[in-house]
Amino acid sequence: MERAQKYLSYFLSHRKVTNELIKKIDEKNYEFKPTETSMPAGKLVTHMLTSFYMFAKTAKEGSPAVFGEKFDEIAPDLSEAAENYTEKTIEVISSLTSEELERKIDLTRVFGMELTGSQLLQLAMDHEIHHKGNLFVYVREIGHTDLPMFVSRG
C-alpha cells in the first residue's frame, strides 16, 4: 500500500492546483476557448477529471472496459464535479494493492500496448499535468492574474 500512498501524494500535489484553477472558471465561461481549435473550458475540465478517474479505475479493475463508459457530460458546477471526482479518485488510488500496480492490463485497443497499473497511473499524471498547463492559459485568458504555483506542497 506504500506505493499507492506515494501515487496519492503526487496526484494530490497536482490535483489541488487543478481544483484551484477550476474554481476560477465561472459558469458563464464554461464555453470559453482561447483559440478556435481549443476545447471549451467546461469540456477540458470534464476531460481532465474523468480521464484520471478512468485511468485509476482501470488500474484497479485490471480491465480496459472503463474506457467504454461515457463521462463527457459537462457538470452544471465544475467546482463540485472537481471535488466529487477528486474524492472518487482518492478512494481508488488509496485502495490499489501492489499486485494491482504490477498487473499488466491489455490496453492495445486504447493505447496500442499493455501497461501495468503503475504505468497507467504515471500516464494519468502526465495527462493531468499536460492539461493543467492548458488550464493555466484558459484561466489567465479569462482574466485571472492571481494564480497558484503549478504544484502544491501541502
VEXDREN-2710 file (C-alpha; in Angstrom, 1 decimal):
% VEXDREN-2710
k/r/px/py/pz
1/MET/0.0/0.0/0.0
2/GLU/3.0/2.3/0.4
3/ARG/3.4/2.8/-3.4
4/ALA/-0.3/3.7/-3.6
5/GLN/0.2/6.3/-1.0
6/LYS/3.1/7.8/-3.0
7/TYR/0.9/8.0/-6.1
8/LEU/-1.8/9.5/-4.0
9/SER/0.5/12.3/-2.6
10/TYR/1.8/13.0/-6.1
11/PHE/-1.7/13.1/-7.5
12/LEU/-2.9/15.5/-4.8
13/SER/0.1/17.8/-5.2
14/HIS/-1.2/18.5/-8.8
15/ARG/-4.9/18.0/-8.4
16/LYS/-5.1/20.6/-5.6
17/VAL/-3.8/23.2/-8.1
18/THR/-6.1/21.9/-10.8
19/ASN/-9.0/22.3/-8.5
20/GLU/-7.9/25.9/-7.6
21/LEU/-7.9/26.8/-11.2
22/ILE/-11.3/25.2/-11.8
23/LYS/-12.8/27.4/-9.0
24/LYS/-11.7/30.4/-11.1
25/ILE/-13.9/29.4/-14.0
26/ASP/-17.5/30.9/-13.7
27/GLU/-20.4/29.1/-15.4
28/LYS/-20.5/32.0/-17.9
29/ASN/-17.0/30.9/-19.1
30/TYR/-17.7/27.2/-19.5
31/GLU/-17.8/27.7/-23.3
32/PHE/-14.6/29.9/-23.3
33/LYS/-11.9/28.7/-25.7
34/PRO/-8.5/30.6/-26.0
35/THR/-8.4/29.6/-29.8
36/GLU/-10.9/28.4/-32.3
37/THR/-9.5/24.8/-32.2
38/SER/-9.3/24.6/-28.4
39/MET/-11.8/22.6/-26.3
40/PRO/-14.2/24.8/-24.4
41/ALA/-13.2/25.2/-20.7
42/GLY/-16.0/23.1/-19.4
43/LYS/-15.2/20.2/-21.7
44/LEU/-11.4/20.5/-20.9
45/VAL/-12.1/20.3/-17.1
46/THR/-14.6/17.4/-17.5
47/HIS/-12.0/15.6/-19.7
48/MET/-9.3/16.1/-17.1
49/LEU/-11.4/15.0/-14.1
50/THR/-13.0/11.9/-15.8
51/SER/-9.8/10.8/-17.5
52/PHE/-7.7/10.4/-14.3
53/TYR/-10.6/8.6/-12.7
54/MET/-10.9/6.2/-15.7
55/PHE/-7.2/5.5/-15.6
56/ALA/-7.2/4.8/-11.9
57/LYS/-10.3/2.7/-12.1
58/THR/-8.7/0.7/-15.0
59/ALA/-5.6/0.1/-12.8
60/LYS/-7.9/-1.1/-10.0
61/GLU/-10.1/-3.4/-12.1
62/GLY/-7.4/-4.6/-14.5
63/SER/-9.7/-4.2/-17.4
64/PRO/-10.0/-1.6/-20.2
65/ALA/-13.8/-1.8/-20.0
66/VAL/-13.9/1.6/-18.2
67/PHE/-12.8/3.3/-21.4
68/GLY/-16.1/2.3/-23.0
69/GLU/-18.1/4.3/-20.4
70/LYS/-19.3/7.8/-21.2
71/PHE/-18.1/10.5/-18.9
72/ASP/-18.2/13.5/-21.2
73/GLU/-21.3/15.4/-19.9
74/ILE/-20.4/18.8/-18.6
75/ALA/-21.3/19.2/-14.9
76/PRO/-23.5/22.2/-14.1
77/ASP/-21.0/23.1/-11.4
78/LEU/-17.4/22.3/-12.3
79/SER/-16.0/23.0/-8.8
80/GLU/-18.4/20.5/-7.4
81/ALA/-17.5/18.0/-10.1
82/ALA/-13.9/18.5/-9.3
83/GLU/-14.5/17.8/-5.6
84/ASN/-16.5/14.7/-6.4
85/TYR/-14.1/13.2/-8.9
86/THR/-11.1/14.0/-6.7
87/GLU/-12.7/12.1/-3.9
88/LYS/-13.6/9.2/-6.1
89/THR/-10.1/9.1/-7.5
90/ILE/-8.5/9.3/-4.0
91/GLU/-10.6/6.3/-3.0
92/VAL/-9.5/4.2/-6.0
93/ILE/-5.8/5.1/-5.7
94/SER/-5.8/4.5/-1.9
95/SER/-7.2/1.0/-2.5
96/LEU/-4.6/-0.1/-5.0
97/THR/-2.6/-3.1/-4.0
98/SER/1.0/-3.9/-5.1
99/GLU/-0.4/-6.7/-7.2
100/GLU/-2.8/-4.3/-9.0
101/LEU/0.0/-1.8/-9.6
102/GLU/2.2/-4.6/-11.1
103/ARG/-0.5/-6.4/-13.1
104/LYS/-0.3/-6.0/-16.8
105/ILE/-3.5/-4.8/-18.5
106/ASP/-4.2/-5.3/-22.2
107/LEU/-4.7/-1.7/-23.4
108/THR/-3.8/-2.3/-27.0
109/ARG/-7.2/-1.1/-28.3
110/VAL/-6.8/2.1/-26.3
111/PHE/-3.1/2.9/-26.2
112/GLY/-1.6/0.2/-28.6
113/MET/0.2/-1.7/-25.8
114/GLU/-0.1/-3.5/-22.5
115/LEU/0.5/-1.3/-19.4
116/THR/0.9/-2.2/-15.7
117/GLY/-1.3/-0.4/-13.2
118/SER/1.7/1.6/-12.2
119/GLN/2.4/2.7/-15.8
120/LEU/-1.2/3.6/-16.2
121/LEU/-1.1/5.9/-13.2
122/GLN/2.0/7.6/-14.5
123/LEU/0.3/8.1/-17.8
124/ALA/-2.7/9.6/-16.0
125/MET/-0.3/12.0/-14.1
126/ASP/1.4/13.1/-17.3
127/HIS/-2.0/13.7/-18.9
128/GLU/-3.2/15.7/-15.9
129/ILE/0.0/17.8/-15.9
130/HIS/-0.3/18.5/-19.6
131/HIS/-3.9/19.7/-19.4
132/LYS/-3.3/21.6/-16.2
133/GLY/-0.8/23.7/-18.3
134/ASN/-3.7/24.3/-20.8
135/LEU/-5.9/25.3/-17.9
136/PHE/-3.5/27.9/-16.7
137/VAL/-3.7/29.5/-20.1
138/TYR/-7.5/29.4/-20.1
139/VAL/-7.8/31.0/-16.6
140/ARG/-5.3/33.7/-17.5
141/GLU/-7.1/34.4/-20.7
142/ILE/-10.4/34.7/-18.8
143/GLY/-8.7/37.5/-16.9
144/HIS/-7.3/36.0/-13.7
145/THR/-3.8/37.1/-12.7
146/ASP/-3.7/35.7/-9.1
147/LEU/-2.7/32.1/-10.0
148/PRO/-1.3/29.3/-7.8
149/MET/2.1/27.7/-8.3
150/PHE/2.0/24.7/-10.7
151/VAL/2.3/22.2/-7.8
152/SER/1.0/22.3/-4.2
153/ARG/3.3/21.4/-1.3
154/GLY/0.5/20.8/1.3
END
